[in-house]
Structures are given as structure tokens and as C-alpha cells.
Amino acid sequence: MKDEVFGELSYGDYDSWEGKHTLDFGGNTYTIDLSIRVFEDEEEITQRQKVAFRHFIEKWHDIQEKLIKSLIQYYNEEVRFSYGPDDEEEYAEYWPEINTKEALLQAVTLEDIVVGYDFHQKDPICIYLLFSRAWGGEDYDDNGIGVCFINEEIDEIAYKDIAY
């Protein structure tokens, strides 16, 4: 299906339309996976989802700097040193210093954007950005970072599964 807002999409496995979107993050251009969550019995992308995504993309330039600062803060205040090996040298490799935009951009990779369900005018539409991360050892469970935006403002930063 070709959508005027989202572009070329195909219906995916998990009640979502899927495609690709190109987005600049921190000076690097990424072609990332795009997923629009829909209800199984309807399979329809709503106008509210389109408007939420369009507004998010229009404000993306302004959103980025706050996002980068928030990711650095999340890493240093919520995640860093929360687990790891007993060996001090290995432990230091698990938790690198991340206090600058450049260090953050070396440690995370933007992979997905998810447009959340439209709960029929009851709740705002959530837009999620999902990142892989390089700290904390091997990520066997794909527990990178998920950032939830509501009305172009960060609502929550947590593991990726907040989007699902």
C-alpha cells in the first residue's frame, strides 16, 4: 500500500503496517524501520496517527537536542552501573563515560520508529523511537532503549519493549 504520509507500506506480522523512513539523527542519516500499530480487526491507519507522525517529523529538528540530553541523563542516572561483571576492567568497559553528544552517538543507534495505537480519541498517539545500545555487555534480549513521545514531548525513556 502507498500512503501519502508514511510512504510504501506492507502489512506486518504483529498488527502493524511496516515500511522504512529516512531520518537525520545527530548529523547522521538513518534509514530506519517504520511501524504503525493498528487493531487486528480494522487494519486501518487513522487520521490521528497520520497527524501525530506528521507533527513529530515537522518538529524533529527541535526535538533532537532535547532527546540527546535526555538520553545522556537516562544513561547516567538510570542505567549506568546498574549491573555488570565483578572484574573492574570488564566493568569499566560495560559502562563508558557518556557525557557528550558525540559519546552518545557512538553508543546508540537509531533503529525504529513506531506510531502507537489510536485508542479512538481516548488517549494521545504515542510515537516511539527505538535504539540499540553499545554499553552493558551483549544485548541478547534486544533490550535497547525506547523513547515514548506524546505531542512531540518525551513522556518516558525505558527499555525498547515500552513500544509493544
Accessible surface in RSA format (square Angstrom, percent):
REM  Atomic radii and reference values for relative SASA: ProtOr
REM  Chains: A
REM  Algorithm: Lee & Richards
REM  Probe-radius: 1.40
REM  Slices: 20
REM RES _ NUM      All-atoms   Total-Side   Main-Chain    Non-polar    All polar
REM                ABS   REL    ABS   REL    ABS   REL    ABS   REL    ABS   REL
RES MET A   1    95.66  49.5  56.21  37.2  39.44  93.9  41.52  35.3  54.14  71.7
RES LYS A   2   156.81  76.5 127.74  78.4  29.07  69.2  83.62  75.3  73.19  78.0
RES ASP A   3     8.99   6.3   5.05   5.0   3.93   9.3   2.02   4.7   6.97   6.9
RES GLU A   4   139.04  79.8  93.95  71.1  45.09 107.3  67.35 130.3  71.68  58.5
RES VAL A   5    30.92  20.3   6.91   6.3  24.02  57.9  10.97   9.5  19.95  54.1
RES PHE A   6     7.00   3.5   0.00   0.0   7.00  18.2   1.58   1.0   5.41  15.5
RES GLY A   7    22.49  27.7   0.00   N/A  22.49  27.7  21.20  58.2   1.29   2.9
RES GLU A   8   113.96  65.4 102.21  77.3  11.75  28.0  61.43 118.8  52.54  42.9
RES LEU A   9     4.22   2.3   0.00   0.0   4.22  10.6   2.04   1.4   2.18   5.9
RES SER A  10    70.65  59.7  66.97  89.4   3.68   8.5  44.84  95.5  25.82  36.2
RES TYR A  11    77.61  36.2  48.49  27.6  29.12  75.8  47.60  35.8  30.00  37.0
RES GLY A  12    14.91  18.4   0.00   N/A  14.91  18.4   7.67  21.0   7.25  16.2
RES ASP A  13   131.03  91.8  97.56  97.1  33.47  79.1  22.08  52.0 108.95 108.7
RES TYR A  14   160.05  74.7 154.97  88.2   5.08  13.2 112.18  84.3  47.87  59.0
RES ASP A  15    43.66  30.6  43.00  42.8   0.65   1.5   0.84   2.0  42.82  42.7
RES SER A  16     1.42   1.2   1.42   1.9   0.00   0.0   0.00   0.0   1.42   2.0
RES TRP A  17    33.85  13.6  33.85  16.4   0.00   0.0  33.44  17.8   0.41   0.7
RES GLU A  18    67.80  38.9  65.49  49.5   2.32   5.5  17.98  34.8  49.82  40.7
RES GLY A  19    16.93  20.9   0.00   N/A  16.93  20.9  13.02  35.7   3.91   8.8
RES LYS A  20   127.34  62.1 110.03  67.5  17.31  41.2  77.56  69.8  49.78  53.0
RES HIS A  21    38.68  21.1  34.47  24.0   4.21  10.8  26.88  27.7  11.80  13.7
RES THR A  22    79.52  56.6  62.79  63.7  16.72  39.8  40.87  54.9  38.64  58.4
RES LEU A  23     8.87   4.9   6.38   4.6   2.49   6.3   8.87   6.2   0.00   0.0
RES ASP A  24    60.05  42.1  55.01  54.8   5.03  11.9  30.31  71.3  29.73  29.7
RES PHE A  25     0.26   0.1   0.26   0.2   0.00   0.0   0.26   0.2   0.00   0.0
RES GLY A  26    13.78  17.0   0.00   N/A  13.78  17.0   2.28   6.3  11.50  25.8
RES GLY A  27    65.83  81.2   0.00   N/A  65.83  81.2  32.49  89.1  33.35  74.7
RES ASN A  28    70.03  48.3  66.83  64.6   3.20   7.7  15.01  36.1  55.02  53.2
RES THR A  29    97.64  69.4  65.70  66.6  31.93  76.1  39.98  53.7  57.66  87.2
RES TYR A  30    40.39  18.9  37.02  21.1   3.37   8.8  30.95  23.3   9.44  11.6
RES THR A  31    93.45  66.5  63.03  63.9  30.42  72.5  39.86  53.5  53.59  81.0
RES ILE A  32     3.13   1.8   1.20   0.9   1.94   4.7   3.13   2.3   0.00   0.0
RES ASP A  33    62.87  44.0  61.82  61.5   1.05   2.5  17.20  40.5  45.67  45.5
RES LEU A  34     1.20   0.7   0.00   0.0   1.20   3.0   0.00   0.0   1.20   3.2
RES SER A  35    14.94  12.6  14.90  19.9   0.04   0.1  12.18  25.9   2.76   3.9
RES ILE A  36     0.00   0.0   0.00   0.0   0.00   0.0   0.00   0.0   0.00   0.0
RES ARG A  37    25.17  10.6  24.97  12.7   0.19   0.5   1.33   1.8  23.84  14.4
RES VAL A  38     3.58   2.4   0.32   0.3   3.26   7.9   3.58   3.1   0.00   0.0
RES PHE A  39    55.94  28.0  52.93  32.8   3.01   7.8  54.81  33.2   1.13   3.2
RES GLU A  40   126.44  72.6 115.94  87.7  10.50  25.0  32.73  63.3  93.71  76.5
RES ASP A  41   128.35  89.9  87.14  86.7  41.21  97.5  48.93 115.2  79.42  79.2
RES GLU A  42    84.88  48.7  60.74  46.0  24.14  57.5  30.69  59.4  54.19  44.2
RES GLU A  43    80.67  46.3  74.14  56.1   6.53  15.6  13.79  26.7  66.88  54.6
RES GLU A  44   116.41  66.8 109.58  82.9   6.83  16.3  32.21  62.3  84.20  68.7
RES ILE A  45    14.59   8.3   3.03   2.3  11.57  27.9   3.03   2.2  11.57  31.4
RES THR A  46    32.41  23.0  29.89  30.3   2.52   6.0  32.41  43.5   0.00   0.0
RES GLN A  47   111.78  62.5 103.31  75.5   8.47  20.2  58.88 125.3  52.90  40.1
RES ARG A  48    61.90  26.0  57.19  29.2   4.71  11.2  32.36  44.2  29.54  17.9
RES GLN A  49     1.54   0.9   1.54   1.1   0.00   0.0   0.00   0.0   1.54   1.2
RES LYS A  50    26.83  13.1  26.83  16.5   0.00   0.0   1.58   1.4  25.26  26.9
RES VAL A  51    52.33  34.4  52.24  47.3   0.09   0.2  52.33  45.5   0.00   0.0
RES ALA A  52    18.17  16.7  12.87  19.9   5.30  12.0  17.81  25.1   0.36   1.0
RES PHE A  53     4.21   2.1   4.21   2.6   0.00   0.0   4.21   2.6   0.00   0.0
RES ARG A  54    91.50  38.4  89.36  45.6   2.14   5.1  39.68  54.2  51.82  31.4
RES HIS A  55    79.61  43.5  79.57  55.3   0.04   0.1  37.96  39.1  41.65  48.5
RES PHE A  56     0.82   0.4   0.82   0.5   0.00   0.0   0.82   0.5   0.00   0.0
RES ILE A  57    51.28  29.2  42.10  31.4   9.18  22.1  42.10  30.3   9.18  24.9
RES GLU A  58   118.04  67.8  81.64  61.8  36.40  86.7  45.22  87.5  72.82  59.5
RES LYS A  59   101.18  49.4  99.52  61.1   1.66   4.0  56.76  51.1  44.42  47.3
RES TRP A  60    12.98   5.2  12.98   6.3   0.00   0.0  12.98   6.9   0.00   0.0
RES HIS A  61   148.45  81.1 141.26  98.2   7.19  18.4  94.67  97.6  53.78  62.6
RES ASP A  62   110.34  77.3  91.37  90.9  18.97  44.9  32.99  77.6  77.36  77.1
RES ILE A  63    13.97   7.9   8.97   6.7   4.99  12.0  13.97  10.1   0.00   0.0
RES GLN A  64    15.40   8.6  15.40  11.3   0.00   0.0   2.80   6.0  12.60   9.6
RES GLU A  65    85.79  49.3  85.79  64.9   0.00   0.0  50.81  98.3  34.99  28.6
RES LYS A  66   114.16  55.7 110.15  67.6   4.01   9.5  78.40  70.6  35.75  38.1
RES LEU A  67     0.00   0.0   0.00   0.0   0.00   0.0   0.00   0.0   0.00   0.0
RES ILE A  68     3.70   2.1   3.70   2.8   0.00   0.0   3.70   2.7   0.00   0.0
RES LYS A  69   143.27  69.9 137.54  84.4   5.74  13.7  84.79  76.3  58.49  62.3
RES SER A  70    24.18  20.4  21.03  28.1   3.15   7.3   7.60  16.2  16.58  23.2
RES LEU A  71     0.37   0.2   0.05   0.0   0.32   0.8   0.05   0.0   0.32   0.9
RES ILE A  72    25.46  14.5  25.46  19.0   0.00   0.0  25.46  18.3   0.00   0.0
RES GLN A  73    99.89  55.9  94.51  69.1   5.38  12.8  25.40  54.1  74.49  56.5
RES TYR A  74    27.99  13.1  24.05  13.7   3.94  10.2  18.11  13.6   9.88  12.2
RES TYR A  75     0.05   0.0   0.05   0.0   0.00   0.0   0.05   0.0   0.00   0.0
RES ASN A  76    48.96  33.8  27.10  26.2  21.86  52.6  21.07  50.7  27.89  27.0
RES GLU A  77   118.93  68.3  83.72  63.3  35.21  83.8  35.46  68.6  83.47  68.2
RES GLU A  78   120.13  69.0  93.03  70.4  27.10  64.5  22.02  42.6  98.11  80.1
RES VAL A  79    17.51  11.5  16.30  14.8   1.21   2.9  17.46  15.2   0.06   0.1
RES ARG A  80    44.60  18.7  29.55  15.1  15.05  35.8   2.22   3.0  42.38  25.7
RES PHE A  81   108.81  54.4  90.20  55.9  18.61  48.4  90.39  54.8  18.42  52.7
RES SER A  82    70.55  59.6  31.35  41.8  39.20  90.3  37.11  79.0  33.43  46.8
RES TYR A  83    91.45  42.7  79.19  45.1  12.26  31.9  83.94  63.1   7.51   9.3
RES GLY A  84    33.75  41.6   0.00   N/A  33.75  41.6   5.26  14.4  28.49  63.8
RES PRO A  85    32.47  23.7  16.65  15.2  15.82  57.5  28.57  23.6   3.91  24.3
RES ASP A  86   148.26 103.9 117.27 116.7  30.99  73.3  41.06  96.6 107.21 106.9
RES ASP A  87    71.29  49.9  60.81  60.5  10.48  24.8  23.92  56.3  47.37  47.2
RES GLU A  88   153.87  88.3 143.90 108.9   9.98  23.8  57.31 110.9  96.56  78.8
RES GLU A  89   132.91  76.3 124.59  94.3   8.32  19.8  44.92  86.9  88.00  71.8
RES GLU A  90    90.53  52.0  89.98  68.1   0.55   1.3  29.40  56.9  61.13  49.9
RES TYR A  91    65.76  30.7  65.76  37.4   0.00   0.0  50.44  37.9  15.32  18.9
RES ALA A  92    65.54  60.3  51.05  78.8  14.50  33.0  57.90  81.5   7.64  20.2
RES GLU A  93   133.24  76.5 107.63  81.4  25.60  61.0  48.40  93.6  84.83  69.3
RES TYR A  94    59.42  27.7  56.92  32.4   2.50   6.5  22.66  17.0  36.76  45.3
RES TRP A  95     3.87   1.6   0.00   0.0   3.87   9.1   0.00   0.0   3.87   6.3
RES PRO A  96    51.90  37.8  44.97  41.0   6.93  25.2  51.90  42.8   0.00   0.0
RES GLU A  97   116.21  66.7 101.09  76.5  15.12  36.0  58.84 113.8  57.37  46.8
RES ILE A  98     1.80   1.0   1.80   1.3   0.00   0.0   1.80   1.3   0.00   0.0
RES ASN A  99    93.07  64.2  68.59  66.3  24.48  58.9  27.58  66.4  65.49  63.3
RES THR A 100    70.57  50.2  65.82  66.7   4.76  11.3  64.72  86.9   5.85   8.9
RES LYS A 101    70.86  34.6  65.97  40.5   4.89  11.6  30.97  27.9  39.89  42.5
RES GLU A 102   117.52  67.5 114.87  86.9   2.65   6.3  67.70 130.9  49.82  40.7
RES ALA A 103    29.51  27.1  19.82  30.6   9.68  22.0  26.80  37.7   2.71   7.2
RES LEU A 104     0.07   0.0   0.07   0.0   0.00   0.0   0.07   0.0   0.00   0.0
RES LEU A 105    26.44  14.7  15.03  10.8  11.41  28.7  15.03  10.6  11.41  30.7
RES GLN A 106   157.25  87.9 129.29  94.5  27.96  66.6  42.79  91.1 114.46  86.8
RES ALA A 107     8.99   8.3   5.83   9.0   3.16   7.2   8.10  11.4   0.89   2.4
RES VAL A 108     4.46   2.9   0.00   0.0   4.46  10.7   1.05   0.9   3.41   9.2
RES THR A 109    61.34  43.6  61.06  61.9   0.28   0.7  30.28  40.7  31.06  47.0
RES LEU A 110     3.51   2.0   0.00   0.0   3.51   8.8   0.00   0.0   3.51   9.4
RES GLU A 111    61.77  35.5  54.58  41.3   7.19  17.1  22.51  43.5  39.26  32.1
RES ASP A 112    28.49  20.0  28.49  28.4   0.00   0.0   2.21   5.2  26.27  26.2
RES ILE A 113     0.11   0.1   0.00   0.0   0.11   0.3   0.00   0.0   0.11   0.3
RES VAL A 114     0.40   0.3   0.40   0.4   0.00   0.0   0.40   0.4   0.00   0.0
RES VAL A 115     0.00   0.0   0.00   0.0   0.00   0.0   0.00   0.0   0.00   0.0
RES GLY A 116     5.33   6.6   0.00   N/A   5.33   6.6   5.33  14.6   0.00   0.0
RES TYR A 117    56.98  26.6  51.44  29.3   5.54  14.4  38.34  28.8  18.64  23.0
RES ASP A 118     8.84   6.2   6.69   6.7   2.15   5.1   1.62   3.8   7.23   7.2
RES PHE A 119    90.71  45.4  89.18  55.2   1.53   4.0  89.65  54.4   1.06   3.0
RES HIS A 120   103.75  56.7  90.66  63.0  13.08  33.5  64.32  66.3  39.43  45.9
RES GLN A 121   136.81  76.5 110.46  80.7  26.34  62.7  50.80 108.1  86.00  65.2
RES LYS A 122   170.31  83.1 137.39  84.3  32.93  78.4  86.43  77.8  83.88  89.3
RES ASP A 123    73.11  51.2  69.78  69.5   3.33   7.9  15.79  37.2  57.32  57.2
RES PRO A 124    61.03  44.5  49.42  45.0  11.62  42.2  55.68  46.0   5.36  33.3
RES ILE A 125    11.52   6.6   4.41   3.3   7.12  17.2   4.41   3.2   7.12  19.3
RES CYS A 126    25.73  19.5  24.74  27.6   0.99   2.3   1.70   4.3  24.04  25.9
RES ILE A 127     6.04   3.4   6.04   4.5   0.00   0.0   6.04   4.4   0.00   0.0
RES TYR A 128    29.31  13.7  29.31  16.7   0.00   0.0   3.72   2.8  25.59  31.5
RES LEU A 129     0.00   0.0   0.00   0.0   0.00   0.0   0.00   0.0   0.00   0.0
RES LEU A 130     4.30   2.4   4.30   3.1   0.00   0.0   4.30   3.0   0.00   0.0
RES PHE A 131     0.00   0.0   0.00   0.0   0.00   0.0   0.00   0.0   0.00   0.0
RES SER A 132    30.12  25.5  30.06  40.1   0.06   0.1  20.28  43.2   9.84  13.8
RES ARG A 133    33.06  13.9  15.83   8.1  17.23  41.0   3.96   5.4  29.10  17.6
RES ALA A 134    77.97  71.7  43.07  66.5  34.91  79.4  52.75  74.3  25.23  66.8
RES TRP A 135     4.93   2.0   3.78   1.8   1.16   2.7   2.43   1.3   2.50   4.1
RES GLY A 136     4.30   5.3   0.00   N/A   4.30   5.3   0.00   0.0   4.30   9.6
RES GLY A 137    26.67  32.9   0.00   N/A  26.67  32.9  18.78  51.5   7.89  17.7
RES GLU A 138   129.56  74.4  97.76  74.0  31.80  75.7  25.75  49.8 103.81  84.8
RES ASP A 139    39.68  27.8  18.80  18.7  20.87  49.4  15.11  35.6  24.57  24.5
RES TYR A 140   185.56  86.6 149.25  84.9  36.31  94.5 117.03  87.9  68.54  84.5
RES ASP A 141   111.12  77.8  87.08  86.7  24.04  56.9  21.04  49.5  90.09  89.8
RES ASP A 142    84.24  59.0  76.95  76.6   7.29  17.2  31.28  73.6  52.96  52.8
RES ASN A 143    50.80  35.0  49.31  47.6   1.50   3.6   2.62   6.3  48.19  46.6
RES GLY A 144     1.62   2.0   0.00   N/A   1.62   2.0   0.13   0.4   1.49   3.3
RES ILE A 145     3.78   2.1   3.78   2.8   0.00   0.0   3.78   2.7   0.00   0.0
RES GLY A 146     0.00   0.0   0.00   N/A   0.00   0.0   0.00   0.0   0.00   0.0
RES VAL A 147     0.00   0.0   0.00   0.0   0.00   0.0   0.00   0.0   0.00   0.0
RES CYS A 148     6.38   4.8   6.38   7.1   0.00   0.0   0.84   2.1   5.54   6.0
RES PHE A 149     1.52   0.8   0.93   0.6   0.60   1.5   0.97   0.6   0.55   1.6
RES ILE A 150    43.25  24.6  40.37  30.1   2.88   6.9  40.37  29.1   2.88   7.8
RES ASN A 151   107.16  73.9  92.27  89.2  14.89  35.8  25.88  62.3  81.28  78.6
RES GLU A 152    30.79  17.7  21.51  16.3   9.28  22.1   4.92   9.5  25.86  21.1
RES GLU A 153    94.76  54.4  93.31  70.6   1.45   3.5  44.09  85.3  50.68  41.4
RES ILE A 154    43.94  25.0  18.63  13.9  25.31  61.0  18.63  13.4  25.31  68.7
RES ASP A 155    87.20  61.1  55.40  55.1  31.80  75.2   6.25  14.7  80.94  80.7
RES GLU A 156    81.84  47.0  75.52  57.1   6.31  15.0  24.75  47.9  57.08  46.6
RES ILE A 157    31.15  17.7  12.66   9.4  18.49  44.6  12.66   9.1  18.49  50.2
RES ALA A 158    22.04  20.3  20.01  30.9   2.03   4.6  22.04  31.0   0.00   0.0
RES TYR A 159   109.68  51.2 109.39  62.2   0.29   0.8  73.89  55.5  35.79  44.1
RES LYS A 160    14.89   7.3  14.89   9.1   0.00   0.0  11.72  10.6   3.16   3.4
RES ASP A 161    97.26  68.1  85.50  85.1  11.75  27.8  35.13  82.7  62.13  62.0
RES ILE A 162    43.49  24.7  19.40  14.5  24.09  58.1  28.10  20.2  15.39  41.8
RES ALA A 163     8.63   7.9   0.00   0.0   8.63  19.6   0.95   1.3   7.68  20.3
RES TYR A 164   148.44  69.3  85.73  48.8  62.71 163.2  85.85  64.5  62.59  77.2
END  Absolute sums over single chains surface
CHAIN  1 A     9244.3       7529.5       1714.8       4416.6       4827.8
END  Absolute sums over all chains
TOTAL          9244.3       7529.5       1714.8       4416.6       4827.8
